[in-house]
Amino acid sequence: MRGIGRALQGLESMGLPHWIVGFVFFGTVIAFLSYILKNAPLGRARGLVKRSVHVSPAQRTEMEREALAIVWDHPVGLLSVGQEAIQRDRRDLATRALARLMEIGKRPDDIRKLEDELYGKNRPRLEREVIAIRGLIEEELFEMAAARMKRALELWPGNEGLLELDTRLQERLWAAATRADRHEPPAA
């Protein structure tokens, strides 16, 4: 509150009438009200995670469920809850927050940041794996692509992009096997 008081004193020292100072103050509050109202539940969710460490396991589960429900559609809130869960050694909650963040699909930097905090920097990344598998398919190294695809599907089961790429890989494998049976040269 000291900052607001100093700002109001600064406006008054400029020789502005009191009604203009009040207008500027309330205008600023109204302008930031939507931001404040939007982020208030995120702070509440983070607080639930902080307090859940000090309660019984049954209460902890309920508090964590409530925290996730609050931020379910907010990528920034999911990141916040995930980071707080990692700090409190609640990796299962952080994993659920990360899974939801991946479902939403927005803010890939936040996904990467939470993955790094949860699994470390050396974990394979979905984007890198997809690029590598596509490259192997284009080079017609289908066996290597299939092995890499198998590992990727173990790490990210049910990922639609990977499943589509796997379908394409299987089609290319079948086409290559058919060509080999006919003794045809590879397609250019």
Backbone as a printed PyTorch tensor [residue, N CA C, xyz], in Angstrom:
tensor([[[  0.8100,  -1.1920,   0.0000],
         [  0.0000,   0.0000,   0.0000],
         [  0.8570,   1.2610,   0.0000]],

        [[  2.0950,   1.1470,   0.4550],
         [  2.9550,   2.3290,   0.4510],
         [  3.1610,   2.8450,  -0.9640]],

        [[  3.2770,   1.9290,  -1.9160],
         [  3.4960,   2.3220,  -3.3050],
         [  2.3330,   3.1220,  -3.8600]],

        [[  1.1040,   2.7050,  -3.5210],
         [ -0.0770,   3.4220,  -3.9890],
         [ -0.1260,   4.8050,  -3.3530]],

        [[  0.1610,   4.8560,  -2.0480],
         [  0.1630,   6.1450,  -1.3550],
         [  1.1890,   7.0960,  -1.9410]],

        [[  2.3590,   6.5960,  -2.2250],
         [  3.4020,   7.4420,  -2.8170],
         [  2.9990,   7.9060,  -4.2120]],

        [[  2.3650,   7.0160,  -4.9680],
         [  1.9230,   7.4020,  -6.3080],
         [  0.8720,   8.4960,  -6.2290]],

        [[ -0.0680,   8.3750,  -5.2790],
         [ -1.0880,   9.4070,  -5.1050],
         [ -0.4610,  10.7250,  -4.6610]],

        [[  0.5120,  10.6600,  -3.7450],
         [  1.2100,  11.8800,  -3.3230],
         [  1.9500,  12.5060,  -4.4970]],

        [[  2.5360,  11.6950,  -5.3360],
         [  3.2360,  12.2120,  -6.5110],
         [  2.2930,  12.9270,  -7.4570]],

        [[  1.1050,  12.3550,  -7.6550],
         [  0.1160,  13.0100,  -8.5200],
         [ -0.3570,  14.3300,  -7.9150]],

        [[ -0.5510,  14.3450,  -6.5900],
         [ -0.9710,  15.5810,  -5.9290],
         [  0.1160,  16.6370,  -5.9900]],

        [[  1.3850,  16.2060,  -5.8870],
         [  2.4810,  17.1750,  -5.9160],
         [  2.6250,  17.8160,  -7.3010]],

        [[  2.0440,  17.1950,  -8.3050],
         [  2.0800,  17.7690,  -9.6510],
         [  1.0800,  18.9170,  -9.7910]],

        [[  0.2980,  19.1630,  -8.7490],
         [ -0.6540,  20.2620,  -8.7650],
         [ -1.9800,  19.9040,  -9.4100]],

        [[ -2.2600,  18.6210,  -9.5380],
         [ -3.5220,  18.1960, -10.1340],
         [ -4.6350,  18.2900,  -9.1000]],

        [[ -5.8410,  18.5850,  -9.5410],
         [ -6.9730,  18.6190,  -8.5980],
         [ -7.2030,  17.2290,  -7.9960]],

        [[ -7.7660,  17.2180,  -6.7930],
         [ -7.9870,  15.9500,  -6.0870],
         [ -8.8940,  15.0080,  -6.8610]],

        [[ -9.8630,  15.5250,  -7.5570],
         [-10.7890,  14.6580,  -8.2730],
         [-10.0920,  13.9220,  -9.4160]],

        [[ -9.0740,  14.5450, -10.0360],
         [ -8.3290,  13.8760, -11.0990],
         [ -7.4720,  12.7520, -10.5050]],

        [[ -6.8820,  13.0220,  -9.3380],
         [ -6.0780,  12.0020,  -8.6720],
         [ -6.9450,  10.7860,  -8.3480]],

        [[ -8.1350,  11.0290,  -7.8260],
         [ -9.0550,   9.9360,  -7.5160],
         [ -9.4880,   9.1950,  -8.7600]],

        [[ -9.7420,   9.9460,  -9.8310],
         [-10.1420,   9.3460, -11.0950],
         [ -9.0320,   8.4350, -11.6370]],

        [[ -7.7890,   8.9150, -11.5890],
         [ -6.6530,   8.1070, -12.0550],
         [ -6.5060,   6.8520, -11.2020]],

        [[ -6.6500,   7.0030,  -9.8810],
         [ -6.5080,   5.8660,  -8.9780],
         [ -7.5600,   4.7950,  -9.2560]],

        [[ -8.8290,   5.2060,  -9.3000],
         [ -9.8920,   4.2300,  -9.5110],
         [ -9.8760,   3.6810, -10.9400]],

        [[ -9.4650,   4.4720, -11.8920],
         [ -9.3210,   3.9900, -13.2660],
         [ -8.2740,   2.8940, -13.3570]],

        [[ -7.1690,   3.0850, -12.6420],
         [ -6.1130,   2.0710, -12.6230],
         [ -6.5950,   0.7920, -11.9600]],

        [[ -7.3180,   0.9200, -10.8590],
         [ -7.8430,  -0.2560, -10.1680],
         [ -8.7990,  -1.0180, -11.0830]],

        [[ -9.6720,  -0.3090, -11.7650],
         [-10.6250,  -0.9590, -12.6610],
         [ -9.8930,  -1.6260, -13.8220]],

        [[ -8.8490,  -0.9590, -14.3410],
         [ -8.0950,  -1.5310, -15.4600],
         [ -7.4310,  -2.8490, -15.0700]],

        [[ -6.9300,  -2.9460, -13.8530],
         [ -6.2310,  -4.1530, -13.4170],
         [ -7.1360,  -5.1420, -12.6980]],

        [[ -8.4100,  -4.7980, -12.5280],
         [ -9.3240,  -5.6710, -11.7920],
         [ -9.4840,  -7.0290, -12.4660]],

        [[ -9.6080,  -7.0560, -13.7870],
         [ -9.7750,  -8.3480, -14.4560],
         [ -8.5320,  -9.2180, -14.2660]],

        [[ -7.3440,  -8.6050, -14.3020],
         [ -6.0990,  -9.3390, -14.0680],
         [ -6.0700,  -9.8940, -12.6450]],

        [[ -6.4610,  -9.0770, -11.6970],
         [ -6.4590,  -9.4960, -10.2880],
         [ -7.4610, -10.6290, -10.0770]],

        [[ -8.6680, -10.4750, -10.6140],
         [ -9.6910, -11.5020, -10.4370],
         [ -9.3210, -12.8070, -11.1380]],

        [[ -8.6290, -12.7010, -12.2750],
         [ -8.2170, -13.8900, -13.0160],
         [ -7.1390, -14.6630, -12.2630]],

        [[ -6.2170, -13.9600, -11.6160],
         [ -5.0900, -14.6120, -10.9710],
         [ -5.3240, -14.9640,  -9.5040]],

        [[ -6.3680, -14.4550,  -8.9010],
         [ -6.6490, -14.7810,  -7.4980],
         [ -6.8640, -16.2800,  -7.2910]],

        [[ -7.6410, -16.9580,  -8.1460],
         [ -7.8090, -18.4120,  -7.9440],
         [ -6.4980, -19.1840,  -8.1100]],

        [[ -5.5910, -18.6820,  -8.9630],
         [ -4.3190, -19.3750,  -9.1510],
         [ -3.5140, -19.3680,  -7.8570]],

        [[ -3.5280, -18.2400,  -7.1680],
         [ -2.8530, -18.1630,  -5.8740],
         [ -3.5030, -19.0810,  -4.8520]],

        [[ -4.8220, -19.1960,  -4.9180],
         [ -5.5390, -20.0880,  -4.0000],
         [ -5.1430, -21.5410,  -4.2580]],

        [[ -5.0200, -21.9200,  -5.5290],
         [ -4.6360, -23.2910,  -5.8710],
         [ -3.2230, -23.5880,  -5.3720]],

        [[ -2.3270, -22.6470,  -5.5690],
         [ -0.9530, -22.8350,  -5.0990],
         [ -0.9190, -22.9520,  -3.5730]],

        [[ -1.7370, -22.1460,  -2.9020],
         [ -1.8280, -22.2210,  -1.4430],
         [ -2.3480, -23.5710,  -0.9740]],

        [[ -3.3040, -24.1380,  -1.7020],
         [ -3.8130, -25.4710,  -1.3460],
         [ -2.7000, -26.5080,  -1.4150]],

        [[ -1.8630, -26.4140,  -2.4470],
         [ -0.7620, -27.3660,  -2.5710],
         [  0.2100, -27.1860,  -1.4080]],

        [[  0.4960, -25.9430,  -1.0420],
         [  1.4140, -25.6820,   0.0770],
         [  0.8710, -26.2800,   1.3750]],

        [[ -0.4290, -26.0600,   1.6280],
         [ -1.0150, -26.5390,   2.8780],
         [ -1.2450, -28.0470,   2.8840]],

        [[ -1.3430, -28.6650,   1.7020],
         [ -1.6580, -30.0910,   1.6400],
         [ -0.5510, -30.9660,   2.2120]],

        [[  0.6300, -30.4360,   2.3510],
         [  1.7470, -31.2110,   2.8920],
         [  1.5460, -31.4890,   4.3770]],

        [[  0.7770, -30.6380,   5.0520],
         [  0.6490, -30.7140,   6.5080],
         [ -0.6430, -31.3830,   6.9790]],

        [[ -1.3280, -32.0930,   6.0900],
         [ -2.5860, -32.7360,   6.4710],
         [ -2.5020, -34.2400,   6.2150]],

        [[ -3.5610, -34.9390,   6.5750],
         [ -3.5820, -36.3970,   6.3900],
         [ -3.6210, -36.7400,   4.9010]],

        [[ -3.2500, -37.9670,   4.5470],
         [ -3.2450, -38.3590,   3.1290],
         [ -4.6070, -38.2000,   2.4460]],

        [[ -5.6820, -38.4990,   3.1500],
         [ -7.0140, -38.3610,   2.5450],
         [ -7.3220, -36.8920,   2.2620]],

        [[ -7.0060, -36.0380,   3.2290],
         [ -7.2310, -34.6030,   3.0230],
         [ -6.3010, -34.0670,   1.9320]],

        [[ -5.0720, -34.5720,   1.8960],
         [ -4.1070, -34.1390,   0.8780],
         [ -4.6420, -34.4290,  -0.5220]],

        [[ -5.1710, -35.6360,  -0.7100],
         [ -5.7110, -36.0120,  -2.0140],
         [ -6.8400, -35.0770,  -2.4180]],

        [[ -7.7170, -34.7760,  -1.4800],
         [ -8.8410, -33.8770,  -1.7670],
         [ -8.3580, -32.4580,  -2.0720]],

        [[ -7.3860, -31.9660,  -1.3200],
         [ -6.8610, -30.6170,  -1.5570],
         [ -6.1550, -30.5360,  -2.9160]],

        [[ -5.4230, -31.5750,  -3.2690],
         [ -4.7410, -31.5860,  -4.5610],
         [ -5.7500, -31.6590,  -5.7070]],

        [[ -6.8030, -32.4240,  -5.5230],
         [ -7.8600, -32.5160,  -6.5370],
         [ -8.5230, -31.1500,  -6.7240]],

        [[ -8.7590, -30.4680,  -5.6200],
         [ -9.3710, -29.1350,  -5.6880],
         [ -8.4300, -28.1310,  -6.3660]],

        [[ -7.1410, -28.2120,  -6.0380],
         [ -6.1650, -27.3030,  -6.6580],
         [ -6.1240, -27.5040,  -8.1710]],

        [[ -6.1350, -28.7550,  -8.6190],
         [ -6.1420, -29.0240, -10.0650],
         [ -7.4460, -28.5670, -10.7120]],

        [[ -8.5550, -28.7290, -10.0020],
         [ -9.8470, -28.2970, -10.5570],
         [ -9.8660, -26.7770, -10.7600]],

        [[ -9.2420, -26.0470,  -9.8600],
         [ -9.2220, -24.5790,  -9.9680],
         [ -8.4650, -24.1380, -11.2110]],

        [[ -7.3480, -24.7900, -11.5130],
         [ -6.4800, -24.3430, -12.6140],
         [ -6.6140, -25.2230, -13.8550]],

        [[ -7.6360, -26.0400, -13.9320],
         [ -7.7660, -27.0480, -14.9800],
         [ -7.6090, -26.4790, -16.3890]],

        [[ -8.1430, -25.3060, -16.6490],
         [ -8.0820, -24.7260, -17.9890],
         [ -7.1250, -23.5450, -18.0880]],

        [[ -6.2600, -23.3620, -17.1070],
         [ -5.3210, -22.2430, -17.0900],
         [ -3.8890, -22.7680, -17.1590]],

        [[ -3.2380, -22.6610, -18.3210],
         [ -1.8730, -23.1880, -18.4540],
         [ -0.8930, -22.5960, -17.4350]],

        [[ -1.0060, -21.3020, -17.1670],
         [ -0.0920, -20.6780, -16.2010],
         [ -0.3420, -21.2440, -14.8070]],

        [[ -1.6050, -21.4590, -14.4740],
         [ -1.9400, -22.0360, -13.1720],
         [ -1.4540, -23.4630, -13.0420]],

        [[ -1.5630, -24.2330, -14.1250],
         [ -1.0610, -25.6120, -14.1020],
         [  0.4450, -25.6310, -13.8950]],

        [[  1.1500, -24.7210, -14.5620],
         [  2.6000, -24.6200, -14.3620],
         [  2.9070, -24.2690, -12.9160]],

        [[  2.1690, -23.3210, -12.3790],
         [  2.3830, -22.8800, -11.0030],
         [  2.1440, -24.0140, -10.0060]],

        [[  1.0440, -24.7320, -10.1850],
         [  0.7360, -25.8550,  -9.2980],
         [  1.7820, -26.9540,  -9.4540]],

        [[  2.2030, -27.2200, -10.6840],
         [  3.2310, -28.2380, -10.9170],
         [  4.5440, -27.8910, -10.2480]],

        [[  4.9590, -26.6300, -10.3630],
         [  6.2110, -26.2090,  -9.7280],
         [  6.1140, -26.2750,  -8.2070]],

        [[  4.9810, -25.8590,  -7.6710],
         [  4.7870, -25.9250,  -6.2220],
         [  4.7910, -27.3780,  -5.7520]],

        [[  4.1850, -28.2640,  -6.5360],
         [  4.1540, -29.6830,  -6.1740],
         [  5.5700, -30.2630,  -6.1780]],

        [[  6.3950, -29.8680,  -7.1290],
         [  7.7790, -30.3500,  -7.1640],
         [  8.5370, -29.8610,  -5.9350]],

        [[  8.3330, -28.6000,  -5.5650],
         [  8.9960, -28.0620,  -4.3720],
         [  8.5750, -28.8070,  -3.1140]],

        [[  7.3340, -29.2600,  -3.0800],
         [  6.8080, -29.9770,  -1.9040],
         [  6.9750, -31.4850,  -2.0280]],

        [[  7.7200, -31.9350,  -3.0320],
         [  7.9930, -33.3470,  -3.2790],
         [  6.7010, -34.1370,  -3.5140]],

        [[  5.7760, -33.5310,  -4.2400],
         [  4.5260, -34.1800,  -4.6350],
         [  4.5730, -34.4060,  -6.1450]],

        [[  5.4690, -35.2900,  -6.5760],
         [  5.7360, -35.5120,  -7.9940],
         [  4.5250, -36.0660,  -8.7400]],

        [[  3.6790, -36.8240,  -8.0740],
         [  2.4880, -37.3410,  -8.7380],
         [  1.5510, -36.2050,  -9.1440]],

        [[  1.4090, -35.2030,  -8.2800],
         [  0.5900, -34.0400,  -8.6120],
         [  1.2280, -33.2480,  -9.7560]],

        [[  2.5320, -33.0940,  -9.7190],
         [  3.2350, -32.3830, -10.7930],
         [  3.0760, -33.1210, -12.1180]],

        [[  3.0930, -34.4420, -12.0780],
         [  2.9090, -35.2420, -13.2910],
         [  1.5070, -35.0510, -13.8500]],

        [[  0.4960, -35.0030, -12.9740],
         [ -0.8740, -34.7740, -13.4370],
         [ -1.0250, -33.3790, -14.0360]],

        [[ -0.3900, -32.3790, -13.4070],
         [ -0.4360, -31.0180, -13.9480],
         [  0.2440, -30.9660, -15.3180]],

        [[  1.3620, -31.6620, -15.4520],
         [  2.0710, -31.7030, -16.7320],
         [  1.2270, -32.3960, -17.7980]],

        [[  0.5790, -33.4920, -17.4340],
         [ -0.2630, -34.2080, -18.3970],
         [ -1.3980, -33.3170, -18.8880]],

        [[ -2.0120, -32.5770, -17.9920],
         [ -3.0970, -31.6760, -18.3940],
         [ -2.5590, -30.5410, -19.2630]],

        [[ -1.3940, -30.0340, -18.9130],
         [ -0.7630, -28.9710, -19.7000],
         [ -0.4910, -29.4610, -21.1190]],

        [[ -0.0740, -30.7170, -21.2420],
         [  0.1640, -31.2970, -22.5700],
         [ -1.1430, -31.5010, -23.3230]],

        [[ -2.2170, -31.8550, -22.6120],
         [ -3.5280, -32.0090, -23.2480],
         [ -4.0040, -30.6970, -23.8360]],

        [[ -3.8220, -29.6210, -23.0830],
         [ -4.2460, -28.3060, -23.5510],
         [ -3.4460, -27.9330, -24.7870]],

        [[ -2.1490, -28.2360, -24.7670],
         [ -1.3170, -28.0220, -25.9390],
         [ -0.8150, -26.6110, -26.1300]],

        [[ -1.1830, -25.7110, -25.2670],
         [ -0.7080, -24.3400, -25.3820],
         [  0.5610, -24.1750, -24.5610]],

        [[  1.2860, -23.1270, -24.8350],
         [  2.4640, -22.7420, -24.0710],
         [  3.5110, -23.8600, -24.0050]],

        [[  4.0920, -24.2250, -25.1460],
         [  5.0930, -25.3000, -25.1560],
         [  6.3090, -24.9870, -24.2870]],

        [[  6.6250, -23.7180, -24.0950],
         [  7.7460, -23.3730, -23.2230],
         [  7.4570, -23.7620, -21.7790]],

        [[  6.2060, -23.5920, -21.3470],
         [  5.8340, -23.9950, -19.9930],
         [  5.8900, -25.5070, -19.8430]],

        [[  5.4760, -26.2170, -20.8830],
         [  5.5460, -27.6830, -20.8460],
         [  6.9970, -28.1120, -20.6910]],

        [[  7.8580, -27.5320, -21.5070],
         [  9.2870, -27.8680, -21.4550],
         [  9.8800, -27.5320, -20.0860]],

        [[  9.5040, -26.3810, -19.5470],
         [ 10.0230, -25.9530, -18.2450],
         [  9.6160, -26.9310, -17.1400]],

        [[  8.3570, -27.3260, -17.1390],
         [  7.8860, -28.2560, -16.1130],
         [  8.4940, -29.6450, -16.3060]],

        [[  8.6520, -30.0830, -17.5560],
         [  9.3220, -31.3590, -17.8160],
         [ 10.7500, -31.3350, -17.2930]],

        [[ 11.4600, -30.2370, -17.5430],
         [ 12.8420, -30.1190, -17.0650],
         [ 12.9070, -30.2050, -15.5500]],

        [[ 11.9850, -29.5260, -14.8740],
         [ 11.9860, -29.5560, -13.4090],
         [ 11.6000, -30.9240, -12.8740]],

        [[ 10.7080, -31.5990, -13.5810],
         [ 10.2060, -32.8870, -13.0980],
         [ 11.1490, -34.0350, -13.4160]],

        [[ 11.6840, -34.0530, -14.6460],
         [ 12.4700, -35.1980, -15.0920],
         [ 13.9440, -34.8970, -15.3120]],

        [[ 14.3200, -33.6600, -15.2760],
         [ 15.6980, -33.3040, -15.5830],
         [ 15.8330, -32.9110, -17.0460]],

        [[ 16.9490, -32.3610, -17.3920],
         [ 17.1390, -31.8100, -18.7360],
         [ 17.4330, -32.8720, -19.7930]],

        [[ 17.7950, -34.0810, -19.3950],
         [ 18.1970, -35.1010, -20.3750],
         [ 17.0500, -35.9660, -20.8760]],

        [[ 15.8560, -35.7280, -20.4090],
         [ 14.7130, -36.5280, -20.8630],
         [ 14.4370, -36.2190, -22.3330]],

        [[ 14.1140, -37.2510, -23.1180],
         [ 13.7720, -37.0040, -24.5200],
         [ 12.5280, -36.1080, -24.6160]],

        [[ 12.5110, -35.2620, -25.5950],
         [ 11.3860, -34.3620, -25.8070],
         [ 10.5630, -34.8430, -26.9910]],

        [[  9.2730, -34.7060, -26.8680],
         [  8.3610, -35.1530, -27.9050],
         [  8.6890, -34.5040, -29.2510]],

        [[  8.9190, -33.1860, -29.2400],
         [  9.1790, -32.4830, -30.4990],
         [ 10.4330, -33.0230, -31.1790]],

        [[ 11.4850, -33.2520, -30.3860],
         [ 12.7390, -33.7660, -30.9540],
         [ 12.5630, -35.1700, -31.5170]],

        [[ 11.8120, -35.9860, -30.7990],
         [ 11.5920, -37.3570, -31.2570],
         [ 10.8170, -37.3760, -32.5640]],

        [[  9.7910, -36.5400, -32.6740],
         [  9.0010, -36.4860, -33.9000],
         [  9.8740, -36.0610, -35.0710]],

        [[ 10.6970, -35.0380, -34.8630],
         [ 11.5920, -34.5580, -35.9220],
         [ 12.5620, -35.6660, -36.3330]],

        [[ 13.1350, -36.3530, -35.3430],
         [ 14.0920, -37.4200, -35.6390],
         [ 13.4230, -38.5710, -36.3970]],

        [[ 12.2300, -38.9530, -35.9740],
         [ 11.5240, -40.0570, -36.6320],
         [ 11.1600, -39.6720, -38.0620]],

        [[ 10.6920, -38.4490, -38.2630],
         [ 10.3820, -37.9960, -39.6270],
         [ 11.6270, -38.0340, -40.5140]],

        [[ 12.7490, -37.6000, -39.9450],
         [ 14.0000, -37.6330, -40.7050],
         [ 14.3900, -39.0450, -41.0930]],

        [[ 14.2280, -39.9810, -40.1670],
         [ 14.5530, -41.3780, -40.4690],
         [ 13.6140, -41.9490, -41.5320]],

        [[ 12.3550, -41.5580, -41.4820],
         [ 11.4050, -42.0220, -42.5000],
         [ 11.7940, -41.4690, -43.8620]],

        [[ 12.1280, -40.1860, -43.9060],
         [ 12.5130, -39.5730, -45.1890],
         [ 13.7790, -40.2010, -45.7590]],

        [[ 14.6780, -40.6190, -44.8860],
         [ 15.9150, -41.2780, -45.3330],
         [ 15.6970, -42.7630, -45.6100]],

        [[ 14.4590, -43.2240, -45.4100],
         [ 14.0640, -44.6110, -45.6120],
         [ 14.8260, -45.5830, -44.7090]],

        [[ 15.1070, -45.1240, -43.4950],
         [ 15.7000, -45.9800, -42.4660],
         [ 14.5630, -46.4330, -41.5490]],

        [[ 13.7130, -47.2800, -42.1050],
         [ 12.4620, -47.6210, -41.4530],
         [ 12.6360, -48.4170, -40.1670]],

        [[ 13.6160, -49.3200, -40.1080],
         [ 13.8240, -50.1150, -38.8970],
         [ 14.2550, -49.2100, -37.7320]],

        [[ 15.1490, -48.2760, -38.0350],
         [ 15.5940, -47.3400, -36.9960],
         [ 14.4260, -46.4430, -36.5660]],

        [[ 13.6250, -46.0150, -37.5270],
         [ 12.4620, -45.1850, -37.2180],
         [ 11.4640, -45.9620, -36.3650]],

        [[ 11.2830, -47.2520, -36.6810],
         [ 10.3470, -48.0840, -35.9080],
         [ 10.8270, -48.2710, -34.4720]],

        [[ 12.1290, -48.4610, -34.2880],
         [ 12.6690, -48.6160, -32.9280],
         [ 12.4940, -47.3240, -32.1320]],

        [[ 12.7620, -46.2050, -32.7730],
         [ 12.6240, -44.9190, -32.0880],
         [ 11.1430, -44.6320, -31.8010]],

        [[ 10.2800, -45.0210, -32.7270],
         [  8.8450, -44.8370, -32.5350],
         [  8.3530, -45.6630, -31.3520]],

        [[  8.8660, -46.8770, -31.2160],
         [  8.4580, -47.7340, -30.1020],
         [  8.7950, -47.0750, -28.7660]],

        [[ 10.0240, -46.5350, -28.6630],
         [ 10.4230, -45.8320, -27.4310],
         [  9.5530, -44.6090, -27.1890]],

        [[  9.2680, -43.8630, -28.2530],
         [  8.4590, -42.6480, -28.1160],
         [  7.0470, -42.9760, -27.6510]],

        [[  6.4690, -44.0560, -28.1970],
         [  5.1200, -44.4330, -27.7830],
         [  5.0830, -44.9350, -26.3430]],

        [[  6.2010, -45.4640, -25.8440],
         [  6.2650, -45.8560, -24.4360],
         [  6.2970, -44.6290, -23.5390]],

        [[  7.0000, -43.5780, -23.9840],
         [  7.0910, -42.3470, -23.1890],
         [  5.8180, -41.5140, -23.2640]],

        [[  5.1900, -41.4760, -24.4450],
         [  4.0030, -40.6420, -24.6460],
         [  2.8840, -41.4810, -25.2460]],

        [[  2.3260, -42.3980, -24.4640],
         [  1.2710, -43.2580, -25.0090],
         [  0.0170, -42.4370, -25.3220]],

        [[ -0.6040, -42.7680, -26.4260],
         [ -1.8510, -42.1030, -26.7780],
         [ -1.6920, -40.7300, -27.4020]],

        [[ -0.4700, -40.2780, -27.6510],
         [ -0.2740, -38.9800, -28.2830],
         [ -0.7270, -39.0650, -29.7330]],

        [[ -1.6930, -38.2200, -30.1080],
         [ -2.3020, -38.3070, -31.4440],
         [ -1.2860, -38.0780, -32.5560]],

        [[ -0.3920, -37.1010, -32.3760],
         [  0.6100, -36.8290, -33.3990],
         [  1.5320, -38.0150, -33.6170]],

        [[  1.9330, -38.6590, -32.5270],
         [  2.7850, -39.8470, -32.6520],
         [  2.0390, -41.0020, -33.3020]],

        [[  0.7760, -41.1610, -32.9460],
         [  0.0010, -42.2550, -33.5310],
         [ -0.1800, -42.0530, -35.0350]],

        [[ -0.3940, -40.8010, -35.4620],
         [ -0.5080, -40.5240, -36.9010],
         [  0.8190, -40.8010, -37.6010]],

        [[  1.9260, -40.3880, -36.9650],
         [  3.2450, -40.6330, -37.5380],
         [  3.5390, -42.1260, -37.5870]],

        [[  3.0950, -42.8700, -36.5640],
         [  3.2790, -44.3160, -36.5560],
         [  2.5020, -44.9680, -37.7000]],

        [[  1.3000, -44.4860, -37.9570],
         [  0.5150, -45.0060, -39.0770],
         [  1.2490, -44.7680, -40.3920]],

        [[  1.7820, -43.5620, -40.5470],
         [  2.5340, -43.2450, -41.7650],
         [  3.7690, -44.1320, -41.8890]],

        [[  4.4480, -44.3580, -40.7600],
         [  5.6270, -45.2260, -40.7610],
         [  5.2480, -46.6510, -41.1630]],

        [[  4.1450, -47.1560, -40.6290],
         [  3.7090, -48.5240, -40.9700],
         [  3.3690, -48.6340, -42.4540]],

        [[  2.7400, -47.5790, -42.9980],
         [  2.4330, -47.5800, -44.4310],
         [  3.7110, -47.6090, -45.2520]],

        [[  4.6950, -46.8120, -44.8490],
         [  5.9630, -46.7790, -45.5810],
         [  6.7120, -48.1020, -45.4410]],

        [[  6.6570, -48.7150, -44.2460],
         [  7.2740, -50.0330, -44.0540],
         [  6.6200, -51.0690, -44.9680]],

        [[  5.2970, -51.0510, -45.0430],
         [  4.5800, -51.9990, -45.8830],
         [  4.9340, -51.7750, -47.3470]],

        [[  4.9870, -50.4940, -47.7620],
         [  5.3280, -50.1880, -49.1510],
         [  6.7530, -50.6500, -49.4730]],

        [[  7.6660, -50.4650, -48.5420],
         [  9.0520, -50.8890, -48.7560],
         [  9.1440, -52.4080, -48.8400]],

        [[  8.3920, -53.0990, -47.9880],
         [  8.3960, -54.5640, -48.0160],
         [  7.8010, -55.0740, -49.3250]],

        [[  6.7640, -54.4150, -49.8050],
         [  6.1400, -54.8020, -51.0690],
         [  7.1130, -54.5870, -52.2250]],

        [[  7.8220, -53.4540, -52.2040],
         [  8.8190, -53.1740, -53.2450],
         [  9.9310, -54.2100, -53.2190]],

        [[ 10.3480, -54.5810, -52.0110],
         [ 11.4270, -55.5670, -51.8830],
         [ 10.9810, -56.9180, -52.4280]],

        [[  9.7120, -57.2870, -52.2220],
         [  9.1920, -58.5390, -52.7510],
         [  9.1780, -58.5430, -54.2740]],

        [[  8.9460, -57.3810, -54.8700],
         [  8.8900, -57.2630, -56.3330],
         [ 10.2530, -56.9480, -56.9130]],

        [[ 11.2340, -56.7140, -56.0520],
         [ 12.6040, -56.3560, -56.4520],
         [ 12.6300, -55.0460, -57.2330]],

        [[ 11.8260, -54.0830, -56.7790],
         [ 11.7860, -52.7590, -57.4140],
         [ 12.7920, -51.8520, -56.7030]],

        [[ 13.3510, -50.8690, -57.3990],
         [ 14.2380, -49.9110, -56.7420],
         [ 13.4170, -48.9750, -55.8430]],

        [[ 14.0510, -48.4000, -54.8450],
         [ 13.3200, -47.4830, -53.9500],
         [ 12.8010, -46.2720, -54.7220]],

        [[ 11.6630, -45.7360, -54.2560],
         [ 11.0830, -44.5490, -54.8840],
         [ 11.9530, -43.3440, -54.5650]],

        [[ 12.1040, -42.4820, -55.5420],
         [ 12.9430, -41.3030, -55.3570],
         [ 12.1930, -40.1860, -54.7200]]])
